[in-house]
Amino acid sequence: MEARTKISKIHGIAPSEARNPGVSLKAFPRITFHLSLKGDKEMDYRIVEKEAFTVIGKSIQVTCEDGEHTRQIPNFWEKCQMAPLPS
């Protein structure tokens, strides 16, 4: 979208009118996010002795630009499911 169109859409006036004295423009505060993780739920647990086992991990780097991650992650899982496990 072109800058002039964005200004008109947000403020409801043409960019040239925005310079006029007394014209009200909208201000938007900076977007912030706050994530809080806490362990407030009680959990029952017990220690169990198990035989040794192997854990296998795979990773990829993805980008969120243009929603690219919504294609990359499912493709990654599909490849992981089709690939044979190492012995």
Stockholm file with secondary structure:
# STOCKHOLM 1.0

chainA/1-87         MEARTKISKIHGIAPSEARNPGVSLKAFPRITFHLSLKGDKEMDYRIVEKEAFTVIGKSIQVTCEDGEHTRQIPNFWEKCQMAPLPS
#=GR chainA/1-87 SS CCHHHHHHHHHSSCHHHHTSTTCCCCCCCCCCCCCCCCCCSCCCCCCCCCCCCCCCCCCCCCCCGGGTHHHHHHHHHHHHHHSCCCC
#=GC SS_cons        CCHHHHHHHHHSSCHHHHTSTTCCCCCCCCCCCCCCCCCCSCCCCCCCCCCCCCCCCCCCCCCCGGGTHHHHHHHHHHHHHHSCCCC
//
